[in-house]
Amino acid sequence: MHKPGSATPDRFAAQERFAEGAQFIGGRLTKGTSGRTHAVVDPASGEEVLTYELAGVEDVDAAVAAARAAFPGWAGATPGERSDALHRFAAVLADRAEDFARAESLQCGKPLKLTREFDVPGTIDNTSFFAGAARHLQGQSAGEYSGDHTSYVRREPIGVVGSIAPWNYPLQMAAWKILPAIAAGNTIVLKPAEITPLTSLLFAQAATDAGIPDGVVNIVTGTGKEAGERLVGHPDVAMTSFTGSTAVGKRVAEIATATVKRLHLELGGKAPFVVFDDADLEAAVHGAVAGALINTGQDCTAATRAYVQRPLYEAFVERSAALMETVRLGDPFVAGTDLGPLISHVQRDRVAGFVDRARGYARVVTGGEVPEGELAKGAYYKPTLVADAAQDSEIVQSEIFGPVLVVLPFDTDDEGIRLANDTPYGLAASAWSRDVYRANRATREIKAGCVWVNDHIPIISEMPHGGYKASGFGKDMSSYSFEEYTQIKHVMFDNTAVAAKDWHRTIFGDR
Protein backbone atom coordinates (compact mmCIF):
# COMPACT_ATOMS: atom_id res chain seq x y z
CA MET A 1 0.00 0.00 0.00
CA HIS A 2 1.15 3.54 -0.75
CA LYS A 3 2.07 5.71 2.17
CA PRO A 4 -0.84 8.12 2.74
CA GLY A 5 0.03 11.53 1.34
CA SER A 6 2.93 10.25 -0.76
CA ALA A 7 3.42 12.03 -4.05
CA THR A 8 1.69 10.19 -6.87
CA PRO A 9 0.43 11.36 -10.26
CA ASP A 10 -3.08 10.74 -8.99
CA ARG A 11 -3.23 13.61 -6.53
CA PHE A 12 -4.77 16.98 -7.24
CA ALA A 13 -2.29 19.89 -7.42
CA ALA A 14 -4.27 22.36 -5.33
CA GLN A 15 -1.49 24.93 -4.85
CA GLU A 16 -1.11 25.28 -8.61
CA ARG A 17 -4.83 25.41 -9.38
CA PHE A 18 -5.67 28.07 -6.78
CA ALA A 19 -2.56 30.23 -6.93
CA GLU A 20 -4.78 33.26 -7.67
CA GLY A 21 -6.78 32.79 -4.48
CA ALA A 22 -9.62 30.86 -2.89
CA GLN A 23 -12.38 33.43 -3.37
CA PHE A 24 -14.53 33.42 -6.53
CA ILE A 25 -16.22 36.79 -6.94
CA GLY A 26 -17.75 38.24 -10.08
CA GLY A 27 -16.42 35.47 -12.30
CA ARG A 28 -12.79 35.30 -11.19
CA LEU A 29 -10.54 33.90 -8.48
CA THR A 30 -9.19 36.45 -6.02
CA LYS A 31 -7.31 36.45 -2.73
CA GLY A 32 -9.08 37.04 0.57
CA THR A 33 -8.58 40.31 2.41
CA SER A 34 -8.95 39.23 6.05
CA GLY A 35 -5.19 39.30 6.59
CA ARG A 36 -5.24 35.67 7.79
CA THR A 37 -4.39 32.42 6.06
CA HIS A 38 -5.78 28.93 6.38
CA ALA A 39 -4.49 25.52 5.35
CA VAL A 40 -6.39 22.76 3.57
CA VAL A 41 -5.02 19.53 5.02
CA ASP A 42 -5.08 16.03 3.51
CA PRO A 43 -6.76 14.06 6.32
CA ALA A 44 -5.15 10.83 5.10
CA SER A 45 -1.66 12.14 5.91
CA GLY A 46 -1.96 15.36 7.87
CA GLU A 47 -0.01 17.17 5.13
CA GLU A 48 -0.96 20.65 3.91
CA VAL A 49 -2.16 20.74 0.31
CA LEU A 50 -3.15 24.42 0.04
CA THR A 51 -2.59 27.57 2.07
CA TYR A 52 -4.82 30.48 1.12
CA GLU A 53 -5.98 33.89 2.32
CA LEU A 54 -9.28 33.76 4.18
CA ALA A 55 -12.23 35.93 3.19
CA GLY A 56 -13.07 38.87 5.37
CA VAL A 57 -16.12 41.09 5.65
CA GLU A 58 -14.99 43.13 2.63
CA ASP A 59 -14.92 40.01 0.46
CA VAL A 60 -18.43 39.06 1.53
CA ASP A 61 -19.63 42.56 0.72
CA ALA A 62 -17.95 42.41 -2.71
CA ALA A 63 -19.49 39.02 -3.47
CA VAL A 64 -22.96 40.18 -2.43
CA ALA A 65 -22.54 43.31 -4.57
CA ALA A 66 -21.55 41.15 -7.56
CA ALA A 67 -24.56 38.90 -7.02
CA ARG A 68 -26.89 41.86 -6.63
CA ALA A 69 -25.59 43.44 -9.84
CA ALA A 70 -26.08 40.18 -11.75
CA PHE A 71 -29.57 39.53 -10.41
CA PRO A 72 -31.71 41.68 -12.76
CA GLY A 73 -30.20 40.15 -15.90
CA TRP A 74 -30.28 36.57 -14.65
CA ALA A 75 -33.79 36.87 -13.18
CA GLY A 76 -34.92 38.43 -16.46
CA ALA A 77 -33.59 35.57 -18.57
CA THR A 78 -36.22 33.20 -19.87
CA PRO A 79 -36.52 29.76 -18.31
CA GLY A 80 -35.24 28.35 -21.60
CA GLU A 81 -32.12 30.53 -21.46
CA ARG A 82 -31.36 29.48 -17.89
CA SER A 83 -32.02 25.87 -18.84
CA ASP A 84 -29.61 26.02 -21.76
CA ALA A 85 -26.89 27.48 -19.52
CA LEU A 86 -27.40 24.71 -16.97
CA HIS A 87 -27.24 22.04 -19.69
CA ARG A 88 -23.88 23.51 -20.76
CA PHE A 89 -22.85 23.54 -17.11
CA ALA A 90 -23.61 19.80 -16.80
CA ALA A 91 -21.50 19.12 -19.89
CA VAL A 92 -18.52 21.05 -18.46
CA LEU A 93 -18.83 19.14 -15.19
CA ALA A 94 -18.86 15.84 -17.07
CA ASP A 95 -15.71 16.84 -18.99
CA ARG A 96 -13.95 17.66 -15.69
CA ALA A 97 -15.32 14.76 -13.66
CA GLU A 98 -11.93 13.29 -12.83
CA ASP A 99 -10.62 16.65 -11.59
CA PHE A 100 -13.60 16.96 -9.25
CA ALA A 101 -13.23 13.39 -8.01
CA ARG A 102 -9.54 13.83 -7.15
CA ALA A 103 -10.00 17.21 -5.51
CA GLU A 104 -12.86 15.89 -3.37
CA SER A 105 -10.87 12.82 -2.32
CA LEU A 106 -7.85 14.94 -1.46
CA GLN A 107 -9.61 17.46 0.77
CA CYS A 108 -12.07 15.06 2.43
CA GLY A 109 -10.21 11.74 2.56
CA LYS A 110 -12.97 9.96 0.65
CA PRO A 111 -11.93 6.86 -1.29
CA LEU A 112 -11.54 7.80 -4.94
CA LYS A 113 -14.01 5.10 -5.92
CA LEU A 114 -16.67 6.87 -3.81
CA THR A 115 -16.09 10.30 -5.36
CA ARG A 116 -15.94 8.80 -8.85
CA GLU A 117 -19.04 6.66 -8.50
CA PHE A 118 -21.22 8.69 -6.13
CA ASP A 119 -20.31 12.32 -5.40
CA VAL A 120 -19.38 13.49 -8.89
CA PRO A 121 -21.96 11.55 -10.96
CA GLY A 122 -24.65 12.61 -8.47
CA THR A 123 -23.66 16.24 -8.90
CA ILE A 124 -23.73 16.02 -12.70
CA ASP A 125 -27.13 14.33 -12.58
CA ASN A 126 -28.44 17.02 -10.22
CA THR A 127 -27.25 19.71 -12.64
CA SER A 128 -29.00 17.99 -15.54
CA PHE A 129 -32.17 17.68 -13.48
CA PHE A 130 -32.29 21.39 -12.68
CA ALA A 131 -31.50 22.24 -16.29
CA GLY A 132 -34.81 20.60 -17.17
CA ALA A 133 -36.68 21.75 -14.09
CA ALA A 134 -35.82 25.40 -14.85
CA ARG A 135 -38.39 25.26 -17.67
CA HIS A 136 -41.20 24.09 -15.38
CA LEU A 137 -41.38 26.89 -12.84
CA GLN A 138 -45.06 27.63 -12.86
CA GLY A 139 -47.59 29.67 -10.94
CA GLN A 140 -51.28 28.83 -11.22
CA SER A 141 -53.70 29.22 -14.07
CA ALA A 142 -55.91 32.28 -14.21
CA GLY A 143 -59.36 32.18 -12.68
CA GLU A 144 -62.29 34.43 -11.83
CA TYR A 145 -62.51 34.03 -8.09
CA SER A 146 -64.09 37.40 -7.23
CA GLY A 147 -66.78 38.80 -9.49
CA ASP A 148 -65.33 40.88 -12.31
CA HIS A 149 -61.72 40.13 -11.43
CA THR A 150 -59.22 37.66 -12.82
CA SER A 151 -56.52 36.32 -10.51
CA TYR A 152 -53.36 34.38 -11.14
CA VAL A 153 -50.19 33.49 -9.25
CA ARG A 154 -46.65 34.38 -10.29
CA ARG A 155 -43.64 32.48 -8.99
CA GLU A 156 -40.65 34.83 -8.81
CA PRO A 157 -37.00 34.58 -7.71
CA ILE A 158 -36.17 36.04 -4.31
CA GLY A 159 -32.91 37.86 -5.04
CA VAL A 160 -29.44 37.25 -3.64
CA VAL A 161 -29.18 33.96 -1.74
CA GLY A 162 -26.51 33.51 0.94
CA SER A 163 -25.68 29.85 1.50
CA ILE A 164 -23.39 28.03 3.91
CA ALA A 165 -22.30 24.47 3.10
CA PRO A 166 -20.62 21.84 5.34
CA TRP A 167 -17.39 19.89 4.95
CA ASN A 168 -18.73 16.34 4.68
CA TYR A 169 -20.01 16.57 1.08
CA PRO A 170 -18.49 19.83 -0.19
CA LEU A 171 -19.24 19.28 -3.88
CA GLN A 172 -22.73 17.88 -3.52
CA MET A 173 -23.77 20.43 -0.91
CA ALA A 174 -22.54 23.26 -3.13
CA ALA A 175 -24.62 21.81 -5.96
CA TRP A 176 -27.71 21.30 -3.81
CA LYS A 177 -27.62 24.95 -2.83
CA ILE A 178 -26.48 26.62 -6.02
CA LEU A 179 -28.51 24.71 -8.61
CA PRO A 180 -32.12 25.27 -7.46
CA ALA A 181 -31.30 28.85 -6.53
CA ILE A 182 -29.96 29.82 -9.95
CA ALA A 183 -32.42 27.64 -11.89
CA ALA A 184 -35.17 29.73 -10.28
CA GLY A 185 -33.46 32.97 -11.34
CA ASN A 186 -31.66 33.95 -8.13
CA THR A 187 -28.00 34.76 -7.77
CA ILE A 188 -25.93 33.27 -4.96
CA VAL A 189 -22.99 33.70 -2.62
CA LEU A 190 -21.87 30.39 -1.13
CA LYS A 191 -19.55 30.00 1.84
CA PRO A 192 -18.03 26.51 1.89
CA ALA A 193 -16.34 25.13 4.98
CA GLU A 194 -12.89 26.69 5.14
CA ILE A 195 -11.30 23.24 5.43
CA THR A 196 -12.86 21.95 2.17
CA PRO A 197 -13.17 24.76 -0.42
CA LEU A 198 -11.56 23.10 -3.45
CA THR A 199 -14.53 21.59 -5.26
CA SER A 200 -16.82 24.55 -4.55
CA LEU A 201 -14.30 26.79 -6.30
CA LEU A 202 -14.01 24.35 -9.21
CA PHE A 203 -17.82 24.26 -9.40
CA ALA A 204 -18.09 28.04 -9.62
CA GLN A 205 -15.36 28.19 -12.28
CA ALA A 206 -17.18 25.53 -14.31
CA ALA A 207 -20.40 27.56 -14.11
CA THR A 208 -18.62 30.61 -15.50
CA ASP A 209 -16.90 28.55 -18.21
CA ALA A 210 -20.32 27.19 -19.20
CA GLY A 211 -21.53 30.74 -19.90
CA ILE A 212 -23.44 31.47 -16.71
CA PRO A 213 -22.94 35.24 -16.29
CA ASP A 214 -20.33 36.66 -13.94
CA GLY A 215 -21.76 37.33 -10.49
CA VAL A 216 -24.49 34.69 -10.64
CA VAL A 217 -22.34 32.22 -8.66
CA ASN A 218 -19.87 33.53 -6.08
CA ILE A 219 -17.76 31.74 -3.45
CA VAL A 220 -16.33 33.28 -0.27
CA THR A 221 -14.04 31.03 1.74
CA GLY A 222 -13.76 32.25 5.29
CA THR A 223 -14.61 31.41 8.87
CA GLY A 224 -18.15 31.06 10.10
CA LYS A 225 -17.66 33.73 12.73
CA GLU A 226 -16.50 36.38 10.26
CA ALA A 227 -17.55 35.52 6.71
CA GLY A 228 -20.52 33.31 7.63
CA GLU A 229 -22.16 35.68 10.07
CA ARG A 230 -21.66 38.64 7.74
CA LEU A 231 -23.26 36.70 4.88
CA VAL A 232 -26.28 35.64 6.95
CA GLY A 233 -26.78 39.12 8.37
CA HIS A 234 -26.10 41.08 5.18
CA PRO A 235 -28.99 43.46 4.40
CA ASP A 236 -28.79 42.76 0.66
CA VAL A 237 -29.09 38.99 1.11
CA ALA A 238 -32.74 38.02 0.78
CA MET A 239 -32.48 34.38 1.84
CA THR A 240 -30.17 32.13 3.85
CA SER A 241 -29.72 28.42 3.22
CA PHE A 242 -27.62 26.52 5.76
CA THR A 243 -26.54 22.90 6.11
CA GLY A 244 -24.71 21.88 9.26
CA SER A 245 -25.18 21.08 12.92
CA THR A 246 -28.35 21.90 14.81
CA ALA A 247 -26.40 24.05 17.27
CA VAL A 248 -24.95 26.27 14.53
CA GLY A 249 -28.33 26.25 12.74
CA LYS A 250 -29.86 27.92 15.79
CA ARG A 251 -27.26 30.67 15.58
CA VAL A 252 -27.90 31.13 11.86
CA ALA A 253 -31.64 31.42 12.53
CA GLU A 254 -31.01 34.01 15.23
CA ILE A 255 -28.95 36.21 12.89
CA ALA A 256 -31.31 35.78 9.92
CA THR A 257 -34.32 36.73 12.01
CA ALA A 258 -32.91 40.21 12.60
CA THR A 259 -33.42 41.05 8.91
CA VAL A 260 -36.51 38.81 8.43
CA LYS A 261 -34.83 36.63 5.80
CA ARG A 262 -36.26 33.55 4.16
CA LEU A 263 -34.54 30.64 5.89
CA HIS A 264 -33.81 27.06 4.85
CA LEU A 265 -32.10 24.75 7.36
CA GLU A 266 -30.84 21.20 6.84
CA LEU A 267 -29.41 20.19 10.19
CA GLY A 268 -28.23 17.15 12.11
CA GLY A 269 -29.49 13.59 12.03
CA LYS A 270 -29.45 10.39 14.04
CA ALA A 271 -31.05 7.96 11.61
CA PRO A 272 -32.77 4.87 13.05
CA PHE A 273 -32.44 1.55 11.22
CA VAL A 274 -35.38 -0.60 12.33
CA VAL A 275 -35.09 -4.36 11.68
CA PHE A 276 -38.26 -6.36 12.27
CA ASP A 277 -38.05 -10.07 12.99
CA ASP A 278 -39.25 -11.11 9.52
CA ALA A 279 -36.51 -9.12 7.73
CA ASP A 280 -33.90 -10.64 5.45
CA LEU A 281 -31.09 -10.76 7.98
CA GLU A 282 -28.18 -10.77 5.53
CA ALA A 283 -29.62 -7.88 3.55
CA ALA A 284 -30.17 -5.90 6.75
CA VAL A 285 -26.63 -6.57 8.00
CA HIS A 286 -25.08 -5.41 4.73
CA GLY A 287 -27.42 -2.41 4.61
CA ALA A 288 -26.55 -1.39 8.16
CA VAL A 289 -22.78 -1.65 7.71
CA ALA A 290 -22.84 0.23 4.40
CA GLY A 291 -25.30 2.77 5.78
CA ALA A 292 -23.23 3.36 8.91
CA LEU A 293 -19.84 3.61 7.20
CA ILE A 294 -20.72 5.66 4.11
CA ASN A 295 -18.33 8.63 3.97
CA THR A 296 -16.68 7.25 7.14
CA GLY A 297 -19.99 7.84 8.93
CA GLN A 298 -19.82 11.59 8.30
CA ASP A 299 -23.31 11.76 6.85
CA CYS A 300 -26.43 13.21 8.47
CA THR A 301 -28.47 10.33 7.05
CA ALA A 302 -26.03 7.58 8.06
CA ALA A 303 -27.48 4.54 9.84
CA THR A 304 -26.41 5.28 13.40
CA ARG A 305 -29.02 3.52 15.57
CA ALA A 306 -29.97 -0.03 14.58
CA TYR A 307 -33.03 -1.30 16.46
CA VAL A 308 -33.30 -5.04 15.94
CA GLN A 309 -36.24 -7.15 17.08
CA ARG A 310 -35.04 -9.55 19.73
CA PRO A 311 -35.23 -12.85 17.78
CA LEU A 312 -32.63 -11.45 15.31
CA TYR A 313 -30.64 -9.29 17.71
CA GLU A 314 -27.64 -11.44 18.63
CA ALA A 315 -27.20 -12.77 15.09
CA PHE A 316 -27.37 -9.21 13.73
CA VAL A 317 -24.72 -7.99 16.19
CA GLU A 318 -22.41 -10.92 15.43
CA ARG A 319 -22.71 -10.75 11.65
CA SER A 320 -22.48 -6.95 11.48
CA ALA A 321 -19.30 -6.99 13.57
CA ALA A 322 -17.79 -9.72 11.37
CA LEU A 323 -18.61 -7.72 8.22
CA MET A 324 -17.11 -4.54 9.67
CA GLU A 325 -13.87 -6.39 10.33
CA THR A 326 -13.47 -7.06 6.59
CA VAL A 327 -13.61 -3.34 5.70
CA ARG A 328 -10.27 -2.13 4.32
CA LEU A 329 -8.93 1.18 5.60
CA GLY A 330 -6.29 2.86 3.48
CA ASP A 331 -5.09 5.62 1.20
CA PRO A 332 -8.12 7.12 -0.58
CA PHE A 333 -6.19 7.12 -3.87
CA VAL A 334 -5.33 3.41 -3.78
CA ALA A 335 -7.65 0.90 -5.44
CA GLY A 336 -9.21 -1.47 -2.94
CA THR A 337 -9.60 1.06 -0.13
CA ASP A 338 -13.11 0.83 1.35
CA LEU A 339 -12.87 3.46 4.06
CA GLY A 340 -10.83 6.64 4.28
CA PRO A 341 -10.02 8.84 7.26
CA LEU A 342 -12.28 11.19 9.12
CA ILE A 343 -12.03 14.82 8.08
CA SER A 344 -9.45 15.72 10.74
CA HIS A 345 -7.65 14.53 13.84
CA VAL A 346 -9.98 16.73 15.87
CA GLN A 347 -13.00 14.88 14.49
CA ARG A 348 -11.30 11.51 14.99
CA ASP A 349 -10.66 12.33 18.63
CA ARG A 350 -14.24 13.50 19.06
CA VAL A 351 -15.57 10.19 17.71
CA ALA A 352 -13.13 8.21 19.85
CA GLY A 353 -14.35 10.13 22.90
CA PHE A 354 -17.94 8.96 22.33
CA VAL A 355 -16.80 5.34 22.09
CA ASP A 356 -14.42 5.52 25.04
CA ARG A 357 -17.12 6.97 27.28
CA ALA A 358 -19.56 4.27 26.11
CA ARG A 359 -17.28 1.52 27.42
CA GLY A 360 -18.60 2.30 30.87
CA TYR A 361 -22.21 1.47 29.99
CA ALA A 362 -22.22 -0.55 26.75
CA ARG A 363 -20.37 -3.31 24.88
CA VAL A 364 -17.86 -2.33 22.19
CA VAL A 365 -18.08 -5.43 19.99
CA THR A 366 -15.51 -4.45 17.36
CA GLY A 367 -13.39 -1.44 16.48
CA GLY A 368 -13.15 1.46 18.86
CA GLU A 369 -9.47 2.03 18.06
CA VAL A 370 -7.11 4.18 16.04
CA PRO A 371 -5.24 1.88 13.62
CA GLU A 372 -1.52 1.37 14.08
CA GLY A 373 1.35 2.00 11.65
CA GLU A 374 1.24 4.52 8.81
CA LEU A 375 -2.52 5.00 9.10
CA ALA A 376 -2.09 6.43 12.58
CA LYS A 377 -0.60 9.57 10.97
CA GLY A 378 -3.93 10.25 9.29
CA ALA A 379 -7.34 10.77 10.88
CA TYR A 380 -8.31 7.10 10.64
CA TYR A 381 -10.60 5.25 13.04
CA LYS A 382 -11.62 1.62 12.85
CA PRO A 383 -15.25 0.74 12.00
CA THR A 384 -16.97 0.33 15.35
CA LEU A 385 -20.03 -1.52 16.58
CA VAL A 386 -21.47 -0.81 20.02
CA ALA A 387 -24.22 -2.98 21.54
CA ASP A 388 -26.45 -2.93 24.60
CA ALA A 389 -26.42 0.82 25.24
CA ALA A 390 -29.39 2.39 27.02
CA GLN A 391 -31.81 4.42 24.93
CA ASP A 392 -31.13 7.59 26.91
CA SER A 393 -27.32 7.26 26.72
CA GLU A 394 -25.10 9.79 24.99
CA ILE A 395 -24.03 7.44 22.21
CA VAL A 396 -27.67 6.79 21.25
CA GLN A 397 -28.96 10.34 21.54
CA SER A 398 -26.08 12.47 20.19
CA GLU A 399 -24.82 12.81 16.63
CA ILE A 400 -21.38 11.14 16.50
CA PHE A 401 -20.53 11.74 12.82
CA GLY A 402 -18.10 8.86 12.54
CA PRO A 403 -17.92 5.15 11.59
CA VAL A 404 -19.91 3.96 14.62
CA LEU A 405 -23.07 1.83 14.60
CA VAL A 406 -25.02 1.37 17.84
CA VAL A 407 -27.31 -1.68 18.00
CA LEU A 408 -30.20 -2.01 20.47
CA PRO A 409 -32.91 -4.68 20.86
CA PHE A 410 -36.68 -4.20 20.93
CA ASP A 411 -39.58 -6.56 21.53
CA THR A 412 -42.81 -5.29 19.98
CA ASP A 413 -43.42 -3.30 16.79
CA ASP A 414 -44.84 -0.47 18.89
CA GLU A 415 -41.62 -0.33 20.90
CA GLY A 416 -39.41 -0.34 17.81
CA ILE A 417 -41.22 2.61 16.26
CA ARG A 418 -41.31 4.48 19.56
CA LEU A 419 -37.56 4.08 20.02
CA ALA A 420 -36.91 5.13 16.42
CA ASN A 421 -38.70 8.42 17.12
CA ASP A 422 -37.06 8.94 20.50
CA THR A 423 -34.37 11.52 19.62
CA PRO A 424 -34.67 15.22 18.74
CA TYR A 425 -33.76 14.48 15.11
CA GLY A 426 -35.85 13.47 12.11
CA LEU A 427 -33.84 13.58 8.90
CA ALA A 428 -33.86 9.97 7.67
CA ALA A 429 -34.68 6.42 8.73
CA SER A 430 -35.16 2.93 7.33
CA ALA A 431 -37.42 -0.02 8.06
CA TRP A 432 -36.57 -3.63 7.21
CA SER A 433 -39.38 -6.17 6.79
CA ARG A 434 -40.82 -8.60 4.26
CA ASP A 435 -44.36 -7.66 5.37
CA VAL A 436 -45.70 -4.79 3.28
CA TYR A 437 -48.24 -3.79 5.95
CA ARG A 438 -45.60 -3.72 8.67
CA ALA A 439 -43.24 -1.67 6.49
CA ASN A 440 -46.01 0.70 5.46
CA ARG A 441 -46.91 1.33 9.09
CA ALA A 442 -43.28 2.20 9.79
CA THR A 443 -43.16 4.70 6.91
CA ARG A 444 -46.28 6.39 8.29
CA GLU A 445 -45.28 6.54 11.93
CA ILE A 446 -41.53 7.20 11.87
CA LYS A 447 -41.06 10.95 11.98
CA ALA A 448 -38.37 11.64 9.40
CA GLY A 449 -38.09 13.45 6.08
CA CYS A 450 -37.06 10.25 4.28
CA VAL A 451 -37.90 6.66 5.22
CA TRP A 452 -36.34 3.89 3.15
CA VAL A 453 -37.75 0.36 3.11
CA ASN A 454 -35.23 -2.49 2.88
CA ASP A 455 -32.49 -0.04 1.93
CA HIS A 456 -30.62 2.89 3.43
CA ILE A 457 -28.81 5.92 1.91
CA PRO A 458 -29.78 6.10 -1.83
CA ILE A 459 -30.97 9.50 -3.01
CA ILE A 460 -32.17 10.69 -6.41
CA SER A 461 -32.39 14.14 -7.96
CA GLU A 462 -36.13 13.91 -8.58
CA MET A 463 -37.05 13.42 -4.92
CA PRO A 464 -36.74 15.84 -1.98
CA HIS A 465 -34.29 15.73 0.91
CA GLY A 466 -34.95 17.49 4.20
CA GLY A 467 -35.85 16.90 7.81
CA TYR A 468 -38.41 17.02 10.56
CA LYS A 469 -37.98 18.28 14.14
CA ALA A 470 -34.44 19.41 15.08
CA SER A 471 -33.18 18.27 11.67
CA GLY A 472 -34.49 21.50 10.19
CA PHE A 473 -37.02 22.48 7.55
CA GLY A 474 -37.19 22.95 3.80
CA LYS A 475 -36.12 20.68 0.97
CA ASP A 476 -33.04 20.18 -1.15
CA MET A 477 -33.14 18.56 -4.60
CA SER A 478 -36.28 17.88 -6.66
CA SER A 479 -38.85 20.41 -7.80
CA TYR A 480 -39.88 20.83 -4.15
CA SER A 481 -36.68 22.82 -3.59
CA PHE A 482 -38.12 25.60 -5.75
CA GLU A 483 -40.48 26.33 -2.87
CA GLU A 484 -37.42 27.47 -0.92
CA TYR A 485 -35.97 29.66 -3.66
CA THR A 486 -39.06 31.39 -5.06
CA GLN A 487 -41.73 33.70 -3.71
CA ILE A 488 -45.39 33.76 -4.66
CA LYS A 489 -47.20 36.84 -5.91
CA HIS A 490 -50.97 37.15 -6.37
CA VAL A 491 -51.87 39.29 -9.40
CA MET A 492 -55.47 40.53 -9.73
CA PHE A 493 -57.04 42.24 -12.77
CA ASP A 494 -60.16 44.38 -12.86
CA ASN A 495 -61.98 43.21 -16.00
CA THR A 496 -64.60 45.98 -16.19
CA ALA A 497 -62.38 49.03 -16.80
CA VAL A 498 -64.68 51.02 -14.49
CA ALA A 499 -62.91 53.19 -11.96
CA ALA A 500 -65.48 53.15 -9.13
CA LYS A 501 -66.64 49.70 -8.00
CA ASP A 502 -69.56 48.69 -5.84
CA TRP A 503 -67.16 47.84 -3.02
CA HIS A 504 -65.70 51.36 -3.26
CA ARG A 505 -69.21 52.79 -2.87
CA THR A 506 -69.83 50.53 0.09
CA ILE A 507 -66.89 52.07 1.88
CA PHE A 508 -66.86 55.69 0.62
CA GLY A 509 -70.33 56.25 -0.82
CA ASP A 510 -70.99 58.03 -4.15
CA ARG A 511 -68.20 60.56 -4.48
Buried (B, 14 or more C-beta within 10 A) or exposed (E): EBEBBEEEEBBBEBEEBBEEBBBBBBBBBBBBBBEEEBEBBBBBBBBEBBBBBBBBBEBBBBBBBBBBBBBEEBBEBEBEEBBBBBBBBBBBBBEBBBBBBBBBBBBBBBBBBBBBEBBBBBBBBBBBBBBBBBBEBEBEEEEEEEEEBBBBBEBBBBBBBBBBBBBBBBBBBBBBBBBBBBBBBBBBBBBBBBBBBBBBBBBBBBBBBBEBBBBBBBBBBBBBEBBBBBBBBBEBBBBBBBBBBBEBBEBBBEBBEEBEBBBBBBBBBBBBBBBBBBBBBEBBBBBBBBBBBBBBBBBBBBBBBBBBBEBBBEEBBBBBBBBBEEBEBBBBBBEEBBBBBBBBBEBBBBBBEBBEEBEEEBEBBBBBEBBEEBBEBBBBBBBBBBBBBEBEBBBBBBBBBBBBBBBBBBEEBEBBBBBBBBBBBBBBBBBBBEEEEBBEBBBEBBBBBBBBBBEBBEBEBEEBBBBBBBBBBBBBBBBBBBBBBBBEEEEEEEEEEEEEBEEEEEEEEEE
